[in-house]
């Protein structure tokens, strides 16, 4: 029975001759076959016996002379997934033709080969007789539309190189996909040649879960109404430091304490023993090594050995403290972690115990302040491809830093591609946002105070500002244009045409955060959950003709300008007297960086504890270095 809605009836016949199968279309109506090439592959299984009795509705044609079969013109090849003539899918047309139970077609007395095929169809040797007849099958039999996939593939797939497919590129792609699917079915099928006819050809696609969208942003032009408590915390730790009146060495050893030195000594001796070296370094010797490293920050030599060669009072101090070969031996085996227990996912696992110890001590003695700054720093090194524009040191290891506004380092983490920090994937804050959230959690360990964080546009987003507000942390940062969540604020190009001091702002009603754009020396965009426009202050500026100009400055801009320079101040201090001695270990530059940071923090506490009578940074550093070298002079022999 032909398909409904089709304007043709198509019938075809199979010819079997010398292991070649040809398809002859005997009757068709409707569309042309010019754009639908057909192919039957060689080496397919053939039948050596008389064809079975077919229903009357199927036409049978016989051929008396075998010579006439060789004279037949070969029809176009049948593709693995040919298309029917009405434009329907190729799979429906081919499957209607090929659904046969080959085991039932073999009559009694049929000679088969010694090794039967998997689908019970015998293989005909080359000397087999030619079948005198030909069988025609109706394409339009609805029952035969979905043959067993495994049986169809075994009969008609031999190699991908014989697949002709559709002449269009789109058809060839579908044919290749169909062939791959059938070959995969052959590889994992069992010995049975017949599958369930009701089994669908493809697996049903899984329904995608609907993602609940975030509420639409509602921006209005009004000032921010923050609901944070006022800052009223008292720094008891700073009061204790003022009362104890610690000297520079004691302040430095707040960070490199006995626990830290014992860690370094134990790991260094362990590493030397693994290399079959009897080092047996002591804590006192390790302090002397650190004293020479501090000494190299303000006494420069072109070579390390010159510290023991120059005969002046200062150089004699180094020479009398420790022998050069002993220093070289300790410095070459300096180690901070057990190589047998390293985290392969952590790039800085060789320094991870020391980094944890430093962060713990930095946070323990950090001043309790209202405002903190988070940003990027650089540890100078020319063996890395990390680059940071806009810094005095542009090539080296990138360091994420959280500092006070005066430059005291509270927390740091070296940059690596696969961060080891825990992050909330539901917030989707990105690398910069996750780092700021981690620093906020570190600060909240000191107490649930309304800290105020400032950071630049690399970290800022409206999602981050809202997430920090939920933690009870205030935040202000510059923001990029593509992160403003379609805020209807005046664009930067238009604002450049306005006079200097002009600003525009909007408040998001759902999260209560403000976005402000101000025209000062340039265009700056800021986002905050704690500071708004009022009070607007006046500042002095200069025109192109060096004339004094009064500008209006919103409160959010004023606070950001005051609090954003904490990391820059820290970089400025440690750049004056950096440790210059390096070993062949790749991480020695990071060890020197941590020594410089500890010295910076100790000097910061010294200034806070002794206002008006504090030493400058050079004298403070000399005191620590002198003490370590002089204290080891008596033991150097």
VEXDREN-2710 file (C-alpha; in Angstrom, 1 decimal):
% VEXDREN-2710
k/r/px/py/pz
1/UNK/0.0/0.0/0.0
2/UNK/1.6/3.3/-1.0
3/UNK/2.3/6.1/1.4
4/UNK/-0.4/8.7/1.7
5/UNK/0.6/12.2/0.5
6/UNK/3.1/10.9/-2.0
7/UNK/2.7/11.3/-5.8
8/UNK/4.6/8.3/-6.9
9/UNK/4.9/4.5/-6.5
10/UNK/8.4/3.1/-6.7
11/UNK/9.4/-0.5/-7.2
12/UNK/12.9/-2.1/-7.5
13/UNK/14.4/-5.4/-8.3
14/UNK/17.6/-7.1/-7.1
15/UNK/19.9/-8.9/-9.5
16/UNK/22.5/-11.3/-8.2
17/UNK/25.3/-12.2/-10.5
18/UNK/28.9/-13.2/-9.8
19/UNK/28.8/-11.7/-6.2
20/UNK/27.7/-8.3/-7.6
21/UNK/24.3/-7.0/-6.7
22/UNK/22.6/-4.4/-8.9
23/UNK/19.4/-2.5/-8.4
24/UNK/17.0/-1.9/-11.2
25/UNK/14.1/0.5/-10.8
26/UNK/11.3/-0.8/-12.8
27/UNK/8.5/1.6/-12.2
28/UNK/8.4/5.1/-10.7
29/UNK/6.3/8.2/-11.0
30/UNK/6.8/11.7/-9.7
31/UNK/10.2/13.2/-8.9
32/UNK/13.4/12.5/-10.8
33/UNK/16.3/10.3/-9.6
34/UNK/18.9/12.7/-10.9
35/UNK/19.8/14.1/-7.5
36/UNK/19.4/10.8/-5.6
37/UNK/22.2/8.4/-6.4
38/UNK/22.0/4.8/-5.2
39/UNK/24.5/2.2/-4.5
40/UNK/24.8/-1.4/-3.3
41/UNK/28.2/-2.3/-2.0
42/UNK/30.2/-5.2/-3.4
43/UNK/31.0/-8.4/-1.5
44/UNK/27.5/-8.5/0.0
45/UNK/25.9/-11.9/0.8
46/UNK/23.9/-13.5/-2.1
47/UNK/21.6/-16.4/-2.4
48/UNK/22.5/-19.4/-4.6
49/UNK/19.0/-20.9/-4.7
50/UNK/15.7/-20.1/-6.3
51/UNK/14.0/-17.1/-4.8
52/UNK/11.1/-17.7/-2.4
53/UNK/7.5/-17.2/-3.3
54/UNK/6.6/-13.5/-3.0
55/UNK/3.2/-12.0/-2.5
56/UNK/1.2/-11.1/-5.5
57/UNK/1.6/-7.4/-4.8
58/UNK/5.3/-7.6/-5.5
59/UNK/6.3/-7.8/-9.2
60/UNK/8.7/-10.6/-10.4
61/UNK/10.8/-10.4/-13.5
62/UNK/12.7/-13.4/-14.9
63/UNK/15.6/-13.5/-17.2
64/UNK/16.2/-16.5/-19.5
65/UNK/19.7/-16.0/-20.7
66/UNK/22.6/-15.2/-18.3
67/UNK/24.2/-13.2/-21.1
68/UNK/21.5/-10.6/-20.9
69/UNK/22.3/-10.0/-17.2
70/UNK/25.9/-9.0/-18.1
71/UNK/24.5/-6.5/-20.7
72/UNK/22.5/-4.6/-18.2
73/UNK/23.5/-1.1/-17.6
74/UNK/24.8/-0.6/-14.0
75/UNK/22.6/1.8/-12.1
76/UNK/23.9/4.5/-9.7
77/UNK/25.2/3.2/-6.5
78/UNK/23.0/3.0/-3.4
79/UNK/24.2/5.1/-0.5
80/UNK/24.1/3.9/3.1
81/UNK/21.4/6.4/3.8
82/UNK/19.7/7.3/0.4
83/UNK/16.9/9.8/0.3
84/UNK/13.5/9.1/-1.1
85/UNK/12.1/11.0/-4.0
86/UNK/9.8/13.3/-2.0
87/UNK/12.5/14.8/0.2
88/UNK/11.8/12.7/3.3
89/UNK/14.7/11.4/5.4
90/UNK/17.0/9.0/3.8
91/UNK/16.7/6.6/6.6
92/UNK/13.0/5.9/6.0
93/UNK/13.6/5.0/2.3
94/UNK/16.6/2.7/2.8
95/UNK/15.1/0.9/5.7
96/UNK/11.9/0.1/3.7
97/UNK/14.0/-1.6/1.1
98/UNK/16.3/-3.6/3.2
99/UNK/14.1/-5.2/5.9
100/UNK/14.3/-9.0/5.1
101/UNK/14.7/-12.1/7.1
102/UNK/17.4/-13.7/5.2
103/UNK/17.3/-16.9/7.2
104/UNK/13.7/-17.6/6.0
105/UNK/14.5/-16.9/2.3
106/UNK/17.0/-19.8/2.1
107/UNK/15.1/-22.8/0.8
108/UNK/15.9/-26.5/1.5
109/UNK/18.8/-28.0/-0.2
110/UNK/20.8/-24.8/-0.5
111/UNK/24.5/-25.2/-0.6
112/UNK/26.3/-22.9/1.7
113/UNK/29.9/-22.2/2.6
114/UNK/31.6/-24.0/5.4
115/UNK/31.6/-20.9/7.7
116/UNK/28.2/-19.3/8.0
117/UNK/27.8/-15.6/8.5
118/UNK/26.5/-14.1/11.7
119/UNK/23.0/-13.4/10.2
120/UNK/22.5/-16.9/8.9
121/UNK/23.1/-15.9/5.3
122/UNK/25.6/-18.2/3.5
123/UNK/28.5/-16.9/1.5
124/UNK/28.7/-17.9/-2.2
125/UNK/32.1/-18.8/-3.6
126/UNK/33.3/-17.4/-6.9
127/UNK/32.3/-20.5/-8.9
128/UNK/28.7/-20.4/-7.8
129/UNK/26.0/-20.4/-10.5
130/UNK/24.2/-17.3/-11.5
131/UNK/20.7/-16.9/-10.1
132/UNK/18.4/-17.1/-13.1
133/UNK/15.8/-14.8/-11.7
134/UNK/15.5/-11.4/-10.1
135/UNK/13.3/-10.3/-7.3
136/UNK/11.5/-7.0/-7.0
137/UNK/10.6/-5.4/-3.7
138/UNK/8.1/-2.7/-3.1
139/UNK/9.6/0.5/-1.6
140/UNK/6.3/1.6/-0.2
141/UNK/5.6/-1.2/2.2
142/UNK/4.8/0.5/5.5
143/UNK/5.7/-2.6/7.5
144/UNK/9.2/-2.6/6.2
145/UNK/10.1/1.0/7.1
146/UNK/12.2/0.1/10.2
147/UNK/14.5/-2.9/9.7
148/UNK/16.7/-4.3/12.4
149/UNK/19.7/-2.0/12.5
150/UNK/22.2/-4.8/13.1
151/UNK/20.9/-7.0/10.2
152/UNK/20.8/-4.1/7.9
153/UNK/24.3/-3.1/8.6
154/UNK/25.8/-6.6/8.3
155/UNK/24.2/-7.1/4.9
156/UNK/25.1/-3.7/3.4
157/UNK/28.2/-2.2/5.1
158/UNK/31.6/-3.4/4.0
159/UNK/33.8/-0.3/4.1
160/UNK/33.4/3.4/4.4
161/UNK/35.2/4.0/1.1
162/UNK/32.3/2.6/-0.9
163/UNK/29.7/4.9/0.7
164/UNK/28.5/7.4/-2.0
165/UNK/25.7/9.1/-0.1
166/UNK/24.0/12.2/-1.2
167/UNK/25.6/14.6/-3.6
168/UNK/25.1/17.5/-1.2
169/UNK/27.6/18.3/1.6
170/UNK/24.7/18.2/4.1
171/UNK/23.7/14.7/2.9
172/UNK/27.3/13.4/3.2
173/UNK/27.5/14.6/6.7
174/UNK/24.3/12.8/7.6
175/UNK/25.5/9.6/5.8
176/UNK/28.8/9.6/7.7
177/UNK/26.9/10.0/11.0
178/UNK/24.6/7.1/10.1
179/UNK/27.5/4.9/9.1
180/UNK/29.4/5.6/12.4
181/UNK/26.2/4.8/14.3
182/UNK/25.7/1.5/12.5
183/UNK/29.4/0.4/12.9
184/UNK/29.2/1.2/16.6
185/UNK/26.1/-1.0/16.8
186/UNK/27.9/-3.8/15.1
187/UNK/30.9/-3.6/17.5
188/UNK/28.7/-4.0/20.6
189/UNK/26.0/-6.3/19.4
190/UNK/25.6/-10.0/20.4
191/UNK/25.4/-13.0/18.1
192/UNK/21.8/-12.5/17.3
193/UNK/21.1/-11.1/13.9
194/UNK/17.7/-9.8/14.7
195/UNK/16.8/-7.0/17.1
196/UNK/13.5/-5.8/18.3
197/UNK/11.7/-4.0/15.5
198/UNK/10.1/-1.7/18.0
199/UNK/13.4/-0.4/19.3
200/UNK/13.9/3.2/18.3
201/UNK/16.9/4.0/16.1
202/UNK/18.2/6.8/18.3
203/UNK/18.1/7.4/22.1
204/UNK/15.7/10.1/23.2
205/UNK/17.5/13.3/24.0
206/UNK/17.6/14.3/27.6
207/UNK/15.6/17.4/28.5
208/UNK/17.7/20.3/29.5
209/UNK/17.1/21.6/33.0
210/UNK/15.7/25.1/33.0
211/UNK/18.1/27.6/34.5
212/UNK/16.4/30.0/36.8
213/UNK/17.4/33.5/35.7
214/UNK/18.5/36.3/38.1
215/UNK/16.0/39.0/38.8
216/UNK/16.1/41.8/36.3
217/UNK/18.1/44.8/37.4
218/UNK/16.1/47.9/38.3
219/UNK/18.2/51.1/38.2
220/UNK/17.0/54.4/39.5
221/UNK/18.7/57.7/39.9
222/UNK/19.0/58.4/43.7
223/UNK/21.7/58.3/46.3
224/UNK/22.7/55.1/48.1
225/UNK/21.1/54.2/51.4
226/UNK/23.6/51.7/53.1
227/UNK/22.6/49.7/56.1
228/UNK/25.9/48.7/57.6
229/UNK/26.8/49.3/61.3
230/UNK/29.3/52.0/62.1
231/UNK/33.0/51.0/62.7
232/UNK/33.7/51.0/66.4
233/UNK/36.3/48.2/66.9
234/UNK/39.3/48.7/69.2
235/UNK/42.6/47.1/68.3
236/UNK/43.8/45.5/71.5
237/UNK/46.7/43.8/69.8
238/UNK/48.2/47.1/68.8
239/UNK/47.9/48.3/72.4
240/UNK/49.8/45.3/73.6
241/UNK/52.6/45.9/71.1
242/UNK/52.9/49.5/72.3
243/UNK/53.2/48.4/75.9
244/UNK/55.8/45.7/75.2
245/UNK/58.1/48.0/73.3
246/UNK/59.7/45.3/71.1
247/UNK/63.0/45.9/69.3
248/UNK/63.4/45.4/65.6
249/UNK/64.7/41.7/66.0
250/UNK/61.7/40.8/68.1
251/UNK/59.3/42.4/65.7
252/UNK/60.8/40.5/62.8
253/UNK/60.6/37.3/64.7
254/UNK/56.9/37.7/65.2
255/UNK/56.7/36.4/61.6
256/UNK/59.8/34.3/61.3
257/UNK/59.3/32.8/64.8
258/UNK/60.8/29.6/66.3
259/UNK/58.1/27.5/64.7
260/UNK/59.0/28.8/61.3
261/UNK/62.7/28.4/61.7
262/UNK/62.3/24.8/63.0
263/UNK/60.2/24.0/59.9
264/UNK/62.9/25.3/57.6
265/UNK/65.7/23.5/59.5
266/UNK/63.9/20.2/59.6
267/UNK/63.0/20.2/55.9
268/UNK/66.5/21.3/54.9
269/UNK/68.1/18.5/56.9
270/UNK/65.6/16.0/55.5
271/UNK/66.2/17.0/51.9
272/UNK/70.0/16.8/52.5
273/UNK/69.7/13.3/53.9
274/UNK/67.7/12.2/50.9
275/UNK/70.7/13.4/48.8
276/UNK/73.1/11.4/51.1
277/UNK/74.6/14.6/52.6
278/UNK/75.1/15.0/56.3
279/UNK/74.2/18.6/56.7
280/UNK/73.0/18.9/60.3
281/UNK/72.2/22.6/60.1
282/UNK/71.0/24.3/63.3
283/UNK/68.5/27.1/64.0
284/UNK/71.3/29.4/64.9
285/UNK/73.1/28.8/61.6
286/UNK/69.8/29.3/59.7
287/UNK/69.3/32.6/61.4
288/UNK/72.9/33.5/60.3
289/UNK/72.0/32.6/56.7
290/UNK/68.9/34.9/56.9
291/UNK/71.1/37.6/58.2
292/UNK/73.4/37.5/55.2
293/UNK/70.3/37.5/52.9
294/UNK/69.1/40.7/54.7
295/UNK/72.6/42.1/54.4
296/UNK/72.6/41.7/50.7
297/UNK/69.6/44.0/50.4
298/UNK/71.6/47.2/51.3
299/UNK/75.2/46.0/50.6
300/UNK/75.5/45.1/47.0
301/UNK/78.2/42.9/45.4
302/UNK/78.5/41.7/41.9
303/UNK/79.3/38.2/43.0
304/UNK/78.2/36.2/46.1
305/UNK/81.9/35.4/47.0
306/UNK/82.8/39.0/47.3
307/UNK/81.0/39.2/50.7
308/UNK/84.0/37.1/52.1
309/UNK/86.7/38.8/50.0
310/UNK/86.4/42.5/50.7
311/UNK/88.4/43.5/53.9
312/UNK/86.4/46.2/55.6
313/UNK/84.6/46.3/58.9
314/UNK/81.2/45.4/57.4
315/UNK/82.5/42.6/55.2
316/UNK/84.6/41.2/58.1
317/UNK/81.3/40.8/59.9
318/UNK/80.0/38.4/57.2
319/UNK/83.4/36.6/57.0
320/UNK/83.6/36.1/60.8
321/UNK/80.0/34.9/61.1
322/UNK/80.1/31.8/58.8
323/UNK/82.5/30.2/56.3
324/UNK/81.7/30.6/52.7
325/UNK/81.6/26.9/51.9
326/UNK/79.3/26.3/54.8
327/UNK/76.9/29.0/53.7
328/UNK/77.0/27.7/50.1
329/UNK/76.1/24.2/51.3
330/UNK/73.2/25.3/53.5
331/UNK/71.9/27.7/50.9
332/UNK/72.0/25.0/48.2
333/UNK/70.0/22.6/50.3
334/UNK/67.5/25.1/51.6
335/UNK/64.1/23.4/51.6
336/UNK/60.6/24.0/52.9
337/UNK/58.5/20.9/52.1
338/UNK/58.9/17.1/51.9
339/UNK/59.3/16.1/48.3
340/UNK/57.5/12.8/49.1
341/UNK/54.3/14.5/50.1
342/UNK/53.8/17.2/47.4
343/UNK/50.4/18.1/45.9
344/UNK/50.9/17.7/42.2
345/UNK/48.0/20.1/41.4
346/UNK/49.7/22.9/43.4
347/UNK/52.5/24.6/41.5
348/UNK/53.9/26.1/44.7
349/UNK/53.6/22.9/46.8
350/UNK/57.4/23.2/47.6
351/UNK/56.7/26.4/49.3
352/UNK/53.1/25.8/50.6
353/UNK/54.1/25.0/54.3
354/UNK/56.1/28.3/54.5
355/UNK/53.3/30.3/52.7
356/UNK/50.7/29.0/55.2
357/UNK/53.0/29.8/58.2
358/UNK/53.6/33.3/56.9
359/UNK/49.9/34.0/56.2
360/UNK/49.0/32.8/59.7
361/UNK/51.5/35.1/61.4
362/UNK/50.7/38.1/59.1
363/UNK/47.0/37.8/60.0
364/UNK/47.7/37.3/63.7
365/UNK/49.6/40.6/64.2
366/UNK/47.8/42.6/61.5
367/UNK/46.4/46.0/62.7
368/UNK/42.6/45.9/63.0
369/UNK/41.6/48.7/60.6
370/UNK/38.4/49.6/58.9
371/UNK/39.7/49.8/55.3
372/UNK/41.8/47.3/53.4
373/UNK/43.1/47.1/49.8
374/UNK/43.3/44.1/47.5
375/UNK/45.4/44.0/44.4
376/UNK/48.3/42.5/42.5
377/UNK/52.0/42.6/43.2
378/UNK/55.1/41.3/41.3
379/UNK/58.0/39.2/42.5
380/UNK/60.8/40.0/40.0
381/UNK/61.9/36.9/38.1
382/UNK/63.0/36.6/34.4
383/UNK/62.4/32.8/34.2
384/UNK/58.6/33.1/33.9
385/UNK/56.2/34.3/31.2
386/UNK/53.9/36.2/33.6
387/UNK/53.6/39.9/32.8
388/UNK/51.8/42.7/34.6
389/UNK/51.5/46.0/32.9
390/UNK/51.6/49.2/34.9
391/UNK/53.9/48.0/37.7
392/UNK/57.6/48.9/38.3
393/UNK/58.4/45.2/38.0
394/UNK/56.5/43.8/35.0
395/UNK/58.0/40.3/34.6
396/UNK/58.0/37.8/37.4
397/UNK/55.6/35.9/39.6
398/UNK/52.3/37.5/40.1
399/UNK/51.2/37.8/43.7
400/UNK/47.6/38.4/44.9
401/UNK/47.9/40.7/48.0
402/UNK/45.5/42.0/50.6
403/UNK/47.0/44.9/52.6
404/UNK/46.0/47.7/54.9
405/UNK/45.9/51.2/53.3
406/UNK/49.4/51.9/54.8
407/UNK/51.0/48.8/53.2
408/UNK/50.9/46.1/55.8
409/UNK/50.5/42.7/54.1
410/UNK/47.7/40.7/55.7
411/UNK/47.4/37.8/53.2
412/UNK/49.0/36.8/49.9
413/UNK/48.8/34.0/47.4
414/UNK/51.0/33.4/44.3
415/UNK/49.2/33.2/41.0
416/UNK/48.7/29.9/39.2
417/UNK/46.4/28.8/36.4
418/UNK/44.6/26.2/38.5
419/UNK/43.9/27.9/41.7
420/UNK/44.0/25.8/44.9
421/UNK/41.6/28.1/46.7
422/UNK/38.0/27.0/47.4
423/UNK/35.4/28.9/45.5
424/UNK/31.6/28.9/45.4
425/UNK/30.7/27.9/41.9
426/UNK/27.1/29.0/42.3
427/UNK/28.1/32.7/42.6
428/UNK/30.1/32.5/39.3
429/UNK/32.4/35.4/40.3
430/UNK/35.5/34.4/38.2
431/UNK/39.1/34.3/39.3
432/UNK/39.2/37.9/40.6
433/UNK/35.9/37.7/42.5
434/UNK/36.9/34.4/44.2
435/UNK/40.1/35.9/45.4
436/UNK/38.4/38.8/47.0
437/UNK/35.8/36.6/48.6
438/UNK/38.6/34.4/50.0
439/UNK/40.4/37.5/51.5
440/UNK/37.1/38.7/53.0
441/UNK/36.8/35.3/54.8
442/UNK/40.3/35.7/56.1
443/UNK/39.5/39.1/57.5
444/UNK/36.3/37.8/59.1
445/UNK/38.5/35.4/61.1
446/UNK/39.5/38.4/63.2
447/UNK/35.9/39.1/64.0
448/UNK/32.5/39.9/62.5
449/UNK/33.4/43.5/61.8
450/UNK/32.1/45.7/58.9
451/UNK/35.4/45.8/57.0
452/UNK/35.6/47.9/53.9
453/UNK/37.5/46.5/50.9
454/UNK/38.8/48.5/47.9
455/UNK/40.0/46.9/44.7
456/UNK/40.5/47.7/41.0
457/UNK/38.5/46.9/37.9
458/UNK/40.1/43.4/37.5
459/UNK/38.1/42.2/40.5
460/UNK/35.0/44.3/40.5
461/UNK/31.5/43.2/39.3
462/UNK/28.0/43.8/40.5
463/UNK/27.8/40.2/41.5
464/UNK/30.9/40.5/43.8
465/UNK/29.6/43.7/45.4
466/UNK/26.3/42.0/46.2
467/UNK/27.9/38.8/47.5
468/UNK/30.2/40.8/49.8
469/UNK/27.2/42.7/51.1
470/UNK/25.5/39.4/52.1
471/UNK/28.7/38.6/54.1
472/UNK/28.4/41.9/55.9
473/UNK/31.5/43.3/54.2
474/UNK/31.5/46.7/52.6
475/UNK/33.2/47.1/49.2
476/UNK/34.1/49.7/46.7
477/UNK/35.9/49.3/43.4
478/UNK/36.4/50.6/39.9
479/UNK/34.3/48.7/37.3
480/UNK/34.7/47.9/33.6
481/UNK/32.0/48.9/31.1
482/UNK/31.1/45.3/30.2
483/UNK/30.2/44.5/33.8
484/UNK/27.7/47.3/34.5
485/UNK/24.7/45.1/33.9
486/UNK/23.2/47.5/31.3
487/UNK/23.0/50.3/33.8
488/UNK/21.5/53.4/32.0
489/UNK/24.4/55.6/33.0
490/UNK/25.9/58.2/30.7
491/UNK/28.5/56.5/28.6
492/UNK/32.2/57.5/28.7
493/UNK/32.3/59.0/25.2
494/UNK/29.5/61.4/26.0
495/UNK/30.9/62.3/29.4
496/UNK/34.2/63.3/27.9
497/UNK/32.3/66.2/26.3
498/UNK/31.0/67.4/29.7
499/UNK/33.0/69.7/31.9
500/UNK/35.4/68.3/34.4
501/UNK/33.8/67.4/37.8
502/UNK/30.6/66.2/36.2
503/UNK/29.2/62.8/37.4
504/UNK/26.3/60.5/36.8
505/UNK/25.0/57.7/39.0
506/UNK/22.3/55.0/39.4
507/UNK/21.2/52.7/42.3
508/UNK/20.1/49.1/41.8
509/UNK/16.9/48.6/43.8
510/UNK/17.2/44.9/44.4
511/UNK/20.7/44.8/45.8
512/UNK/21.0/48.4/46.9
513/UNK/24.4/49.0/45.2
514/UNK/25.4/52.2/43.4
515/UNK/27.2/52.8/40.1
516/UNK/28.8/56.2/39.6
517/UNK/30.8/57.6/36.7
518/UNK/32.9/60.7/37.3
519/UNK/34.9/63.0/34.9
520/UNK/38.1/64.1/36.7
521/UNK/41.5/63.8/35.2
522/UNK/39.9/61.0/33.2
523/UNK/36.7/59.0/33.2
524/UNK/36.4/56.6/36.1
525/UNK/33.5/54.2/36.9
526/UNK/33.0/53.0/40.5
527/UNK/30.6/50.5/42.1
528/UNK/29.9/50.3/45.9
529/UNK/27.5/48.9/48.4
530/UNK/28.5/51.2/51.2
531/UNK/29.4/54.7/49.9
532/UNK/27.2/57.0/47.8
533/UNK/27.3/60.5/46.3
534/UNK/26.9/62.7/49.4
535/UNK/28.7/64.5/50.7
536/UNK/30.1/66.0/47.5
537/UNK/33.5/67.7/48.2
538/UNK/35.5/70.2/46.2
539/UNK/39.0/69.6/45.0
540/UNK/41.5/71.7/43.0
541/UNK/42.6/70.8/39.6
542/UNK/44.5/72.3/36.7
543/UNK/43.4/73.1/33.2
544/UNK/45.6/72.7/30.1
545/UNK/46.8/76.3/30.6
546/UNK/47.9/75.5/34.3
547/UNK/45.0/77.5/35.7
548/UNK/43.5/76.4/39.0
549/UNK/40.1/74.7/38.5
550/UNK/37.6/73.7/41.3
551/UNK/36.0/70.3/40.7
552/UNK/33.2/68.5/42.4
553/UNK/34.1/65.0/43.8
554/UNK/31.5/62.5/45.1
555/UNK/32.1/60.7/48.3
556/UNK/32.6/57.4/46.6
557/UNK/35.4/58.8/44.5
558/UNK/37.1/60.4/47.4
559/UNK/37.2/57.2/49.5
560/UNK/38.4/55.1/46.6
561/UNK/41.3/57.4/45.9
562/UNK/42.4/57.3/49.5
563/UNK/42.1/53.5/50.0
564/UNK/43.2/52.0/46.7
565/UNK/47.0/52.5/47.1
566/UNK/47.8/50.0/49.9
567/UNK/49.5/47.5/47.6
568/UNK/51.4/50.2/45.8
569/UNK/52.8/51.5/49.1
570/UNK/53.9/48.0/50.0
571/UNK/55.7/47.6/46.7
572/UNK/57.4/50.9/47.1
573/UNK/58.8/50.0/50.5
574/UNK/60.1/46.5/49.7
575/UNK/61.6/47.7/46.4
576/UNK/64.2/49.9/48.2
577/UNK/66.3/47.0/49.8
578/UNK/65.4/43.7/48.2
579/UNK/67.3/40.6/48.9
580/UNK/69.8/40.2/46.1
581/UNK/71.3/36.7/46.7
582/UNK/69.8/33.9/44.6
583/UNK/70.3/30.2/44.5
584/UNK/69.8/27.8/41.6
585/UNK/66.4/26.8/43.0
586/UNK/63.5/28.3/41.1
587/UNK/61.6/29.2/44.3
588/UNK/64.6/31.1/45.9
589/UNK/63.2/34.4/44.5
590/UNK/59.9/33.7/46.3
591/UNK/61.7/33.0/49.6
592/UNK/63.5/36.3/49.3
593/UNK/60.1/38.0/48.6
594/UNK/58.7/36.6/51.8
595/UNK/61.7/37.8/53.8
596/UNK/61.2/41.3/52.4
597/UNK/57.5/41.2/53.1
598/UNK/58.2/40.1/56.7
599/UNK/60.7/43.0/57.1
600/UNK/58.1/45.4/55.7
601/UNK/55.4/44.3/58.2
602/UNK/57.8/44.4/61.1
603/UNK/58.8/48.0/60.2
604/UNK/55.2/48.9/59.9
605/UNK/54.5/47.7/63.4
606/UNK/57.6/49.5/64.6
607/UNK/56.3/52.8/63.3
608/UNK/52.9/52.3/64.8
609/UNK/54.3/51.2/68.2
610/UNK/56.8/54.0/68.4
611/UNK/55.3/57.1/66.8
612/UNK/57.8/60.0/66.5
613/UNK/60.8/57.9/67.5
614/UNK/60.8/55.2/64.9
615/UNK/63.8/54.2/62.8
616/UNK/63.8/54.5/59.1
617/UNK/63.6/51.3/57.0
618/UNK/67.3/51.1/56.3
619/UNK/68.4/51.4/60.0
620/UNK/65.7/48.9/61.0
621/UNK/66.9/46.4/58.5
622/UNK/70.5/46.9/59.6
623/UNK/69.6/46.2/63.2
624/UNK/68.2/42.7/62.3
625/UNK/71.0/41.7/60.0
626/UNK/73.7/42.9/62.5
627/UNK/72.1/40.9/65.3
628/UNK/72.0/37.6/63.3
629/UNK/75.6/37.9/62.1
630/UNK/77.1/39.0/65.4
631/UNK/75.2/36.4/67.4
632/UNK/76.7/33.6/65.3
633/UNK/80.3/34.9/65.3
634/UNK/81.4/33.0/68.4
635/UNK/80.0/29.8/67.0
636/UNK/81.5/30.1/63.5
637/UNK/84.6/28.1/64.3
END
